[in-house]
């Protein structure tokens, strides 16, 4: 008696429970299985073979004694074996993509997500409320309608956008244990994360240029940085970020994904999605490198050159009090630069050289890269700007009076 192999259905049908006395039903079931197996391009061939072997062992007892088994096996088993051993065609691979990705929270702390949800929510409240207060204060206070605070308003908008990009997926994981994100939604989130990050980098360069003009030519500060110049600088920063990041989702969209769909972070980043692709990612890597050099690389170099000019100017000031006063105007911006670039450099180094590190380290650094700037920038500028401090005190005073009434 020849051993027959029952092919499992891709849709989850179980033919093991059918008796061989119902020969017509068994044949129809196998026909359906074969058709569904051909259409299911996402099936892992190793899993299909393992399931087939298990199903074969389970069915041998039922198949013994069945009528017409030899003819049935001779007709269908070669076709099933060919189907299981046939590799996925290049055409199918080139067009296949997952319908969704699975996000990852903080590895090893899954049982603590419920408790981590509260500090995470508090962090987002600080980021959104803090940046919102800065924007509203600069808008309402006429004394802050100067280029330095216009650029600060742009920085707060970039931080606010960065926080809102990651808010749905982060809170979905830690509050509701929902880790699924649609493929297209992942591309949209990835685009806005990288766009707002590029905008923030450009705004930091503009703020450095603002400090150079204020310290080197204080008497011409208002005539050099007019409202029109500030608007054009802001438009240039926005245009550069949008245009540089725009091809990235399309470069990801062209790649096939038919193996793992589990990401390493709680949000979608280009390098994280790219590593799951089942084809050459040389074009993506090359374009990503060019984009980083054109944005973050040139921006960091421009900031260093700006502070070299500032340092030369400050050293030429005769009085020590004048030097301290000039440097004091740069403290907030220096803190903002460090808050943005230190986590960025850390994430880049870990992705490049820290493959041996635990997934927990990668997750924490990625979260710090996107959460630290929106949270700390409002705190730094609130401490250094008395108008913003006054606005916050006014908000809490009005709240207290309303509660008493």
LINNOR-V420688 format. One record per residue. N is the residue number from 1. RES is the residue in one small letter. PHI is phi in degrees with one decimal (NA if undefined). Layout:
# LINNOR-V420688
N_RES_PHI + N_RES_PHI
This chain:
# LINNOR-V420688
1_x_NA + 2_x_-76.9 + 3_x_-79.2 + 4_x_-106.8 + 5_x_-112.9 + 6_x_-94.1 + 7_x_-85.1 + 8_x_-72.3 + 9_x_-75.0 + 10_x_-68.9 + 11_x_-86.9 + 12_x_98.9 + 13_x_-70.3 + 14_x_-115.1 + 15_x_-88.0 + 16_x_-69.0 + 17_x_-85.1 + 18_x_-80.9 + 19_x_-82.1 + 20_x_-72.1 + 21_x_-67.9 + 22_x_-97.5 + 23_x_-63.0 + 24_x_-64.8 + 25_x_-64.8 + 26_x_-63.6 + 27_x_-64.2 + 28_x_-61.9 + 29_x_-62.1 + 30_x_-68.4 + 31_x_-57.4 + 32_x_-62.8 + 33_x_-62.5 + 34_x_-64.1 + 35_x_-65.1 + 36_x_-68.7 + 37_x_-65.8 + 38_x_-67.3 + 39_x_-78.8 + 40_x_-87.9 + 41_x_-78.0 + 42_x_-88.4 + 43_x_-67.6 + 44_x_-81.5 + 45_x_-65.0 + 46_x_-64.7 + 47_x_-66.3 + 48_x_-63.4 + 49_x_-63.6 + 50_x_-63.4 + 51_x_-63.0 + 52_x_-64.5 + 53_x_-66.1 + 54_x_-62.9 + 55_x_-65.0 + 56_x_-65.1 + 57_x_-64.8 + 58_x_-71.0 + 59_x_-96.4 + 60_x_-62.1 + 61_x_-65.0 + 62_x_-76.7 + 63_x_-75.6 + 64_x_-63.7 + 65_x_90.0 + 66_x_-74.7 + 67_x_-86.1 + 68_x_72.6 + 69_x_-69.3 + 70_x_-61.7 + 71_x_-64.9 + 72_x_-63.0 + 73_x_-65.4 + 74_x_-62.3 + 75_x_-85.2 + 76_x_-106.6 + 77_x_-64.6 + 78_x_-59.6 + 79_x_-68.0 + 80_x_-66.5 + 81_x_-63.6 + 82_x_-62.8 + 83_x_-65.9 + 84_x_-71.5 + 85_x_-91.9 + 86_x_-76.7 + 87_x_-70.1 + 88_x_-63.6 + 89_x_-67.3 + 90_x_-63.5 + 91_x_-64.8 + 92_x_-64.3 + 93_x_-63.2 + 94_x_-67.8 + 95_x_-110.5 + 96_x_-87.2 + 97_x_-143.2 + 98_x_-68.0 + 99_x_-75.6 + 100_x_-155.1 + 101_x_-114.7 + 102_x_-109.5 + 103_x_-80.6 + 104_x_-120.4 + 105_x_-78.6 + 106_x_-113.9 + 107_x_-58.9 + 108_x_88.7 + 109_x_-120.0 + 110_x_-59.8 + 111_x_-72.6 + 112_x_-99.2 + 113_x_-58.7 + 114_x_-61.6 + 115_x_-78.5 + 116_x_-73.8 + 117_x_-64.1 + 118_x_-70.9 + 119_x_-63.9 + 120_x_-65.0 + 121_x_-61.9 + 122_x_-64.0 + 123_x_-61.6 + 124_x_-67.4 + 125_x_-62.6 + 126_x_-62.4 + 127_x_-63.5 + 128_x_-72.2 + 129_x_-68.3 + 130_x_-63.6 + 131_x_-68.8 + 132_x_-64.2 + 133_x_-65.1 + 134_x_-61.2 + 135_x_-63.9 + 136_x_-67.4 + 137_x_-66.9 + 138_x_-64.0 + 139_x_-69.8 + 140_x_-88.2 + 141_x_-90.2 + 142_x_-67.1 + 143_x_-69.0 + 144_x_-98.0 + 145_x_-84.4 + 146_x_-130.6 + 147_x_-54.4 + 148_x_-58.6 + 149_x_-81.9 + 150_x_-62.4 + 151_x_-66.6 + 152_x_-63.1 + 153_x_-63.5 + 154_x_-62.8 + 155_x_-63.4 + 156_x_-64.8 + 157_x_-64.2 + 158_x_-64.7 + 159_x_-63.7 + 160_x_-63.7 + 161_x_-63.2 + 162_x_-64.8 + 163_x_-67.2 + 164_x_-69.5 + 165_x_-64.8 + 166_x_-92.9 + 167_x_-58.0 + 168_x_-61.5 + 169_x_-71.2 + 170_x_-65.0 + 171_x_-68.6 + 172_x_-61.7 + 173_x_-73.3 + 174_x_-83.1 + 175_x_-97.7 + 176_x_-118.7 + 177_x_54.0 + 178_x_-104.5 + 179_x_-110.4 + 180_x_-91.2 + 181_x_-134.4 + 182_x_-62.8 + 183_x_-58.4 + 184_x_-68.2 + 185_x_-64.3 + 186_x_-63.9 + 187_x_-65.8 + 188_x_-65.1 + 189_x_-61.8 + 190_x_-60.0 + 191_x_-61.7 + 192_x_-71.6 + 193_x_-61.7 + 194_x_-70.1 + 195_x_-67.6 + 196_x_-66.4 + 197_x_-65.2 + 198_x_-66.6 + 199_x_-63.0 + 200_x_-62.5 + 201_x_-62.4 + 202_x_-65.7 + 203_x_-65.3 + 204_x_-63.3 + 205_x_-66.3 + 206_x_-62.1 + 207_x_-67.8 + 208_x_-65.5 + 209_x_-62.3 + 210_x_-59.8 + 211_x_-67.9 + 212_x_-62.3 + 213_x_-64.5 + 214_x_-65.5 + 215_x_-89.4 + 216_x_-81.5 + 217_x_-131.8 + 218_x_-64.0 + 219_x_-74.1 + 220_x_-104.5 + 221_x_-59.4 + 222_x_-69.6 + 223_x_-84.4 + 224_x_-80.3 + 225_x_-99.4 + 226_x_-79.8 + 227_x_-62.4 + 228_x_-64.2 + 229_x_-64.8 + 230_x_-62.9 + 231_x_-63.5 + 232_x_-67.7 + 233_x_-63.1 + 234_x_-61.9 + 235_x_-65.2 + 236_x_-64.9 + 237_x_-63.2 + 238_x_-65.0 + 239_x_-63.3 + 240_x_-61.1 + 241_x_-63.9 + 242_x_-63.6 + 243_x_-71.2 + 244_x_-69.7 + 245_x_-85.5 + 246_x_-55.1 + 247_x_-71.3 + 248_x_-59.9 + 249_x_-60.7 + 250_x_-72.0 + 251_x_-67.0 + 252_x_-73.9 + 253_x_-62.1 + 254_x_-79.4 + 255_x_-85.1 + 256_x_-85.4 + 257_x_-133.0 + 258_x_-136.1 + 259_x_-116.0 + 260_x_-70.4 + 261_x_-126.4 + 262_x_-97.5 + 263_x_-84.5 + 264_x_-92.6 + 265_x_-127.0 + 266_x_-88.3 + 267_x_-153.6 + 268_x_-99.0 + 269_x_-118.9 + 270_x_-58.8 + 271_x_-67.8 + 272_x_-74.8 + 273_x_-69.8 + 274_x_-62.5 + 275_x_-69.2 + 276_x_-86.5 + 277_x_-68.1 + 278_x_-105.5 + 279_x_-153.7 + 280_x_-64.8 + 281_x_-110.5 + 282_x_-62.8 + 283_x_-64.8 + 284_x_-62.1 + 285_x_-64.0 + 286_x_-65.0 + 287_x_-66.7 + 288_x_-60.4 + 289_x_-64.4 + 290_x_-62.2 + 291_x_-64.1 + 292_x_-66.0 + 293_x_-65.0 + 294_x_-70.2 + 295_x_-101.7 + 296_x_-65.6 + 297_x_-65.4 + 298_x_-66.6 + 299_x_-66.9 + 300_x_-63.5 + 301_x_-65.2 + 302_x_-64.1 + 303_x_-65.7 + 304_x_-62.7 + 305_x_-64.7 + 306_x_-62.3 + 307_x_-74.8 + 308_x_-66.4 + 309_x_-62.9 + 310_x_-62.4 + 311_x_-63.0 + 312_x_-62.6 + 313_x_-67.2 + 314_x_-65.1 + 315_x_-66.1 + 316_x_-82.0 + 317_x_-74.3 + 318_x_-71.7 + 319_x_-82.9 + 320_x_-68.0 + 321_x_-65.2 + 322_x_-65.8 + 323_x_-63.7 + 324_x_-62.2 + 325_x_-64.4 + 326_x_-67.5 + 327_x_-69.0 + 328_x_-63.6 + 329_x_-72.3 + 330_x_-101.4 + 331_x_-62.2 + 332_x_-61.2 + 333_x_-67.9 + 334_x_-61.5 + 335_x_-62.1 + 336_x_-63.3 + 337_x_-64.4 + 338_x_-65.8 + 339_x_-62.1 + 340_x_-84.5 + 341_x_-85.3 + 342_x_-65.5 + 343_x_-62.8 + 344_x_-63.0 + 345_x_-64.7 + 346_x_-60.8 + 347_x_-63.3 + 348_x_-63.7 + 349_x_-65.5 + 350_x_-66.7 + 351_x_-65.3 + 352_x_-87.5 + 353_x_-118.3 + 354_x_-105.8 + 355_x_-66.7 + 356_x_-82.4 + 357_x_-74.1 + 358_x_-70.1 + 359_x_-59.5 + 360_x_-61.4 + 361_x_-63.9 + 362_x_-61.5 + 363_x_-65.6 + 364_x_-65.8 + 365_x_-67.8 + 366_x_-66.0 + 367_x_-65.3 + 368_x_-64.3 + 369_x_-60.6 + 370_x_-98.9 + 371_x_-101.3 + 372_x_-66.1 + 373_x_-59.5 + 374_x_-63.4 + 375_x_-88.0 + 376_x_-82.7 + 377_x_-58.3 + 378_x_-61.3 + 379_x_-65.0 + 380_x_-61.5 + 381_x_-74.8 + 382_x_-69.2 + 383_x_-65.3 + 384_x_-92.0 + 385_x_-119.1 + 386_x_-69.5 + 387_x_-64.4 + 388_x_-69.5 + 389_x_-60.9 + 390_x_-63.0 + 391_x_-64.3 + 392_x_-65.3 + 393_x_-61.4 + 394_x_-63.5 + 395_x_-63.1 + 396_x_-70.2 + 397_x_-66.9 + 398_x_-62.5 + 399_x_-63.8 + 400_x_-64.5 + 401_x_-64.6 + 402_x_-63.9 + 403_x_-67.6 + 404_x_-66.3 + 405_x_-66.6
